[in-house]
Each structure stands twice: as structure tokens, then as C-alpha cells.
């Protein structure tokens, strides 16, 4: 079925371990991951949810646009909207966005201009809007 194929493709991609910034590849894998996510519902087994979360998290970790932090944030915004049923994925996305803030800070060597300041504010807005949707209080902290 589609779910088995999606798991196989995401597993193969995560095993290669390479970082990617290819938007076509990211979009294709995003659609595959969405197919896997849509197979998860309230009746799904815990192990199925865990396996899907781990595959999607592995995919998220392999996305790297280098110095194009805005593109990476845009991808994470799309991911947040697509993977709402898997809390570990949401936690990973918040973590990745906070890392983007730190990268922006390092790139400008603590001397922000209007553009980088607006980017950091957008990252903080992302986190501010996303964190309250987490069910686990300790992960929210």
C-alpha cells in the first residue's frame, strides 16, 4: 500500500544521511511524509505513531538550506501545518526554529539589522504560536 511505500522511501532517505536543499526532492518527500501522516488517526497503535514520527523527524533533520534561513523557516511553517497529529514532530520543528534563531545570531555576529531582526522575530512568533499546541506540559517548557 501507499503507507508501506512511504515508510520504505523515508527510511531509505534517512539511511543515506545526506543533507539536502533540493526543493523538488523536499517537496516530493514532503508529499510522501504527508501520506504517512494521514494514515495516523486516534486508533493507530503507539508503535505506528512512533515510527511515523521518527521517519518524519529524520527527514526534517536532513533539510539544510545553509545561509538561506528564510527558506528553511518557510519549509518548517509548511511542515507545522501538515504534521499536526504527531507531537514529536512539532517538538522537533520548534527545536529547529530556535536553532535558526541561533544561526542568524551567529551569522550577523550579534549585530542585527532590520532584516535579521525581523527574521528572528518571525522565528519567535512561530515558537509562540506552536508551543501552546503541545499536549505535554514538560515539552512545552
Helices and strands as residue ranges (DSSP letters): H 2-16, H 23-38, H 46-61, H 69-82, H 87-107, H 114-131, H 137-140
